[in-house]
Amino acid sequence: MQNPLPWWHPRRFAERRAHVEARARIASAVRAFFAREDFLEVDTPALQVSPGLEPHLFAFETRLRAPDGPRERALYLHTSPEFAMKKLLVAGVPRLFQLAHVFRNRERSSTHHPEFTMLEWYRAGSDYTALMDDCEALLRAALMAGGRERLVFRGVECDPRLPFERIRVADAFAKHAGRDVFALEPAAGDTYEDQFFRVFLNEIEPKLGSGRPTLVYDWPIALGALARAKPGDPRVAERVELYVAGLELANGFSELTDAVEQRRRFEHDVAEKARLYGERYPIDGDFLAALEHGLPASAGMALGFDRLVMCATGAARIEDVLWAPVDEG
C-alpha cells in the first residue's frame, strides 16, 4: 500500500532517517578509503553525447540549445560516468573516483531508481584483481560505518569480514547449475546471451554472496562489454561482479584499450539495441579518439552506492536510503 504522506513529511522522513544518516557516514568512509589509496575525487558532466551503449539500458534524452536559440542538438543524461572518467585516465590522472548521480529510464523497483548514485573508480597500471581487493576493503569500511554486525538483504546475511569467495563464471555454472557455460545451447530465437542470463539469474545469482560476499570473474568474451580478453584464454574477458546476499552490487573490468575492437563492440551493441527495442544511441567518437590516443592499461569498477547502503542498514527498498526520491507524478 502506498504511503499517503509525501516523502518530506516529518513522520515519513523519520522512518528512514537512521538509514540516510548512515548513508552520510558510509559516503565519508568511502572517501576516506580512496584518500588513503591516493585517489583524486573527480566530478564529470551528466550530459553526454552518448549515455552508454549497454543494449538493455534506457537513457533520458534532452536538448542542448545554443545561446542564440535556433541551433540545438540531442544530449543524454549518462547511465554511468565511465566514458568521461576514462578520458581523464588518458589525460594523465592515474587514480580517480566519483560518487556520481546517474540516470536510467524504465527502471523503478525495490532495488532500482531512475536517478541513483554510482561509485565508480579507476586505477591505471592495474587489472581486475586490484578491483577485487578494493571491494573487500570498501565493504568492510561500509559495514563499520553503518554500525551493524552483518550486511543483510531480504533476510540473508553476509559478513564482509570473512574472506570473500572468488569464483570463475565457468565454475559457478558448474557448481550451481551443473552446466558448461561454453556449451550452452540457445533455444530457437534466443541468443547465447539470452540463454546465459536465463540460467545465471534463475539458478546462480540467488546463491551468490550468502554468508560472505562473492566475486564472480572471468566472464565469457561475448559478455565482455568494455573488458579486455584474458591473456592465455581468449574465451573469457577480465570482468568481475560483486554479490552480497544474492544482490549484484558492482561490475568492473580490466579495461579494453584497443580502439578498433571497442568500435566493433559498440557497433554490435547499437545493432542489438535496435533489433530488440527499435532504438539507437550514438557512439561517443571522442571516447574512441581518446582510446586511439592511448588509454593506459587500467581497471575500473562501478558500484551501486544506494544498494551498498541498503545492505549496510538493512533497508528493504532503495527509496529508504535516498534523501529524496524522484517524484512518481
FENQUIZI-V109814 format. One record per pair of residues at least 6 apart in sequence whose ideal C-beta (glycine too) atoms are under 8 Angstrom apart, sorted by the first residue. I is the first residue (numbers start at 1). J is the second residue. If there is no record, write none. Layout:
BEGIN
I_J ; I_J
END
This chain:
BEGIN
3_12 ; 5_11 ; 5_12 ; 6_12 ; 7_13 ; 7_319 ; 7_324 ; 7_325 ; 8_324 ; 15_320 ; 16_315 ; 16_319 ; 16_320 ; 16_321 ; 18_313 ; 19_309 ; 19_313 ; 19_315 ; 19_320 ; 19_321 ; 20_321 ; 20_322 ; 20_323 ; 22_145 ; 22_146 ; 22_147 ; 22_309 ; 22_312 ; 22_313 ; 23_309 ; 23_313 ; 23_321 ; 23_323 ; 25_145 ; 25_146 ; 25_147 ; 26_141 ; 26_142 ; 26_145 ; 26_146 ; 26_305 ; 26_308 ; 26_309 ; 26_312 ; 27_99 ; 27_305 ; 28_145 ; 29_141 ; 29_142 ; 29_144 ; 29_145 ; 30_99 ; 30_119 ; 30_138 ; 30_141 ; 30_142 ; 30_305 ; 31_41 ; 32_141 ; 33_137 ; 33_138 ; 33_141 ; 34_41 ; 34_95 ; 34_97 ; 34_121 ; 37_95 ; 37_134 ; 38_95 ; 39_95 ; 39_96 ; 39_97 ; 39_121 ; 40_93 ; 40_95 ; 40_96 ; 40_97 ; 41_96 ; 41_97 ; 41_98 ; 41_99 ; 42_85 ; 42_88 ; 42_93 ; 42_96 ; 42_97 ; 42_98 ; 43_98 ; 43_100 ; 44_81 ; 44_84 ; 44_85 ; 44_88 ; 44_98 ; 44_100 ; 45_78 ; 45_84 ; 46_77 ; 46_78 ; 46_100 ; 46_101 ; 46_102 ; 46_103 ; 47_62 ; 47_64 ; 47_75 ; 47_76 ; 47_77 ; 47_78 ; 48_75 ; 48_76 ; 48_77 ; 48_78 ; 48_83 ; 48_84 ; 48_284 ; 49_75 ; 49_76 ; 49_282 ; 49_284 ; 49_285 ; 49_286 ; 50_76 ; 50_83 ; 50_281 ; 50_282 ; 50_283 ; 50_284 ; 50_287 ; 51_57 ; 51_59 ; 51_60 ; 51_76 ; 51_77 ; 51_78 ; 51_79 ; 51_103 ; 51_281 ; 52_59 ; 52_78 ; 52_79 ; 52_80 ; 52_82 ; 52_83 ; 52_281 ; 53_266 ; 53_269 ; 53_270 ; 53_273 ; 53_281 ; 53_283 ; 54_79 ; 54_225 ; 54_269 ; 55_269 ; 55_272 ; 55_273 ; 55_276 ; 55_277 ; 56_276 ; 57_79 ; 57_104 ; 58_104 ; 58_105 ; 58_106 ; 58_107 ; 58_277 ; 58_279 ; 59_76 ; 59_77 ; 59_78 ; 59_79 ; 59_103 ; 59_104 ; 59_105 ; 59_281 ; 60_76 ; 60_77 ; 60_103 ; 60_105 ; 60_114 ; 61_74 ; 61_75 ; 61_76 ; 62_74 ; 62_75 ; 62_76 ; 62_77 ; 63_72 ; 63_73 ; 63_74 ; 63_75 ; 64_72 ; 64_73 ; 64_74 ; 64_75 ; 65_71 ; 65_72 ; 66_72 ; 76_281 ; 77_102 ; 77_103 ; 78_84 ; 78_100 ; 78_102 ; 78_103 ; 79_102 ; 79_103 ; 79_104 ; 80_100 ; 80_102 ; 80_118 ; 80_120 ; 80_302 ; 81_98 ; 81_100 ; 81_102 ; 81_118 ; 81_120 ; 82_120 ; 82_226 ; 82_300 ; 82_302 ; 83_284 ; 83_287 ; 85_96 ; 85_98 ; 85_120 ; 85_122 ; 85_300 ; 86_122 ; 86_255 ; 86_287 ; 86_290 ; 86_291 ; 86_295 ; 86_298 ; 86_300 ; 87_286 ; 87_287 ; 87_290 ; 88_96 ; 89_96 ; 89_122 ; 89_124 ; 89_295 ; 89_296 ; 89_298 ; 90_290 ; 90_291 ; 90_293 ; 90_294 ; 90_295 ; 90_296 ; 93_124 ; 94_123 ; 94_124 ; 94_125 ; 94_296 ; 95_121 ; 95_122 ; 95_123 ; 95_124 ; 96_121 ; 96_122 ; 97_119 ; 97_120 ; 97_121 ; 97_122 ; 98_118 ; 98_119 ; 98_120 ; 98_121 ; 99_117 ; 99_118 ; 99_119 ; 99_305 ; 100_117 ; 100_118 ; 100_119 ; 100_120 ; 101_115 ; 101_116 ; 101_117 ; 101_118 ; 102_115 ; 102_116 ; 102_117 ; 102_118 ; 103_114 ; 103_115 ; 104_112 ; 104_114 ; 104_116 ; 105_114 ; 107_113 ; 107_114 ; 108_114 ; 108_328 ; 109_318 ; 110_316 ; 110_317 ; 110_318 ; 111_247 ; 111_307 ; 111_310 ; 111_317 ; 111_318 ; 112_318 ; 113_306 ; 113_318 ; 113_319 ; 113_322 ; 113_325 ; 113_326 ; 114_326 ; 115_326 ; 116_304 ; 116_305 ; 116_306 ; 116_318 ; 116_322 ; 117_304 ; 117_305 ; 117_306 ; 118_302 ; 118_303 ; 118_304 ; 118_305 ; 119_138 ; 119_302 ; 119_303 ; 119_304 ; 119_305 ; 119_308 ; 120_300 ; 120_301 ; 120_302 ; 120_303 ; 121_134 ; 121_300 ; 121_301 ; 122_255 ; 122_298 ; 122_299 ; 122_300 ; 122_301 ; 123_130 ; 123_131 ; 123_134 ; 123_298 ; 123_299 ; 123_300 ; 124_296 ; 124_297 ; 124_298 ; 125_296 ; 125_297 ; 125_298 ; 126_297 ; 126_298 ; 126_299 ; 127_238 ; 127_254 ; 127_297 ; 127_299 ; 128_217 ; 128_227 ; 128_238 ; 128_239 ; 128_240 ; 128_252 ; 128_253 ; 128_254 ; 128_299 ; 130_299 ; 131_240 ; 131_252 ; 131_299 ; 131_300 ; 131_301 ; 132_164 ; 132_166 ; 132_215 ; 132_217 ; 132_240 ; 134_301 ; 135_164 ; 135_213 ; 135_215 ; 135_242 ; 135_250 ; 135_301 ; 135_303 ; 136_160 ; 136_164 ; 136_213 ; 138_303 ; 138_308 ; 139_151 ; 139_160 ; 139_213 ; 139_244 ; 139_308 ; 140_160 ; 140_161 ; 142_151 ; 142_160 ; 142_308 ; 142_309 ; 142_311 ; 142_312 ; 143_150 ; 143_151 ; 143_160 ; 143_161 ; 143_312 ; 145_312 ; 146_309 ; 146_312 ; 146_313 ; 148_312 ; 148_313 ; 148_314 ; 149_159 ; 150_157 ; 150_158 ; 150_159 ; 151_157 ; 151_158 ; 151_159 ; 151_160 ; 151_213 ; 151_244 ; 151_245 ; 151_311 ; 151_312 ; 152_158 ; 152_245 ; 152_311 ; 152_314 ; 153_244 ; 153_245 ; 153_246 ; 153_247 ; 153_310 ; 153_311 ; 154_245 ; 154_246 ; 154_316 ; 156_209 ; 156_210 ; 156_245 ; 156_246 ; 157_211 ; 157_245 ; 158_209 ; 158_210 ; 158_211 ; 158_212 ; 158_213 ; 158_244 ; 158_245 ; 158_311 ; 159_211 ; 159_212 ; 160_212 ; 160_213 ; 160_244 ; 162_211 ; 162_212 ; 163_212 ; 164_212 ; 164_213 ; 164_214 ; 164_215 ; 165_209 ; 165_212 ; 165_213 ; 165_214 ; 165_215 ; 166_214 ; 166_215 ; 166_217 ; 167_175 ; 167_214 ; 167_215 ; 167_216 ; 167_217 ; 168_216 ; 168_217 ; 168_218 ; 168_236 ; 169_181 ; 169_216 ; 169_217 ; 169_218 ; 169_219 ; 169_220 ; 169_236 ; 170_180 ; 170_181 ; 170_182 ; 170_218 ; 170_236 ; 172_204 ; 172_208 ; 172_216 ; 173_179 ; 173_180 ; 173_181 ; 173_199 ; 173_200 ; 173_204 ; 174_180 ; 174_181 ; 176_203 ; 176_204 ; 176_207 ; 177_199 ; 177_203 ; 177_204 ; 179_199 ; 181_196 ; 181_220 ; 182_220 ; 182_235 ; 184_192 ; 184_195 ; 184_196 ; 184_199 ; 185_195 ; 186_192 ; 186_194 ; 186_195 ; 187_194 ; 187_195 ; 190_198 ; 192_220 ; 192_222 ; 193_222 ; 193_223 ; 196_220 ; 196_223 ; 205_243 ; 205_246 ; 205_248 ; 206_246 ; 207_246 ; 208_214 ; 208_216 ; 208_243 ; 208_246 ; 209_242 ; 209_243 ; 209_244 ; 209_245 ; 209_246 ; 209_247 ; 210_245 ; 210_246 ; 213_242 ; 213_243 ; 213_244 ; 214_242 ; 214_243 ; 215_240 ; 215_241 ; 215_242 ; 215_243 ; 216_240 ; 216_241 ; 216_243 ; 217_238 ; 217_239 ; 217_240 ; 217_241 ; 218_230 ; 218_233 ; 218_236 ; 218_237 ; 218_238 ; 218_239 ; 219_227 ; 219_236 ; 219_237 ; 219_239 ; 219_241 ; 220_235 ; 220_236 ; 220_237 ; 221_229 ; 221_234 ; 221_235 ; 221_236 ; 221_237 ; 223_237 ; 223_239 ; 224_236 ; 224_237 ; 224_239 ; 224_253 ; 224_256 ; 224_265 ; 225_237 ; 225_239 ; 225_253 ; 225_265 ; 225_269 ; 226_253 ; 226_255 ; 226_256 ; 226_262 ; 226_265 ; 227_237 ; 227_238 ; 227_239 ; 227_253 ; 227_254 ; 227_255 ; 227_256 ; 228_237 ; 228_238 ; 228_253 ; 228_254 ; 228_255 ; 228_256 ; 228_257 ; 228_258 ; 229_236 ; 229_237 ; 229_238 ; 230_236 ; 230_237 ; 230_238 ; 237_253 ; 238_253 ; 238_254 ; 239_251 ; 239_252 ; 239_253 ; 239_254 ; 240_251 ; 240_252 ; 240_253 ; 240_301 ; 241_248 ; 241_250 ; 241_251 ; 241_252 ; 242_248 ; 242_249 ; 242_250 ; 242_251 ; 242_303 ; 243_249 ; 244_311 ; 245_311 ; 247_307 ; 247_311 ; 248_304 ; 248_307 ; 249_303 ; 249_304 ; 249_307 ; 249_308 ; 249_311 ; 250_301 ; 250_302 ; 250_303 ; 250_304 ; 251_301 ; 251_302 ; 252_299 ; 252_300 ; 252_301 ; 252_302 ; 253_299 ; 253_300 ; 254_297 ; 254_298 ; 254_299 ; 255_295 ; 255_297 ; 255_298 ; 255_299 ; 255_300 ; 256_262 ; 256_265 ; 257_291 ; 257_294 ; 257_295 ; 257_296 ; 257_297 ; 257_298 ; 258_291 ; 259_288 ; 259_291 ; 259_292 ; 262_288 ; 262_291 ; 263_283 ; 263_288 ; 266_283 ; 266_288 ; 267_283 ; 270_280 ; 270_281 ; 270_283 ; 273_279 ; 273_280 ; 273_281 ; 274_280 ; 306_318 ; 306_321 ; 306_322 ; 307_318 ; 309_315 ; 309_321 ; 310_316 ; 310_317 ; 310_318 ; 310_320 ; 310_321 ; 313_320 ; 313_321 ; 315_321 ; 319_325
END
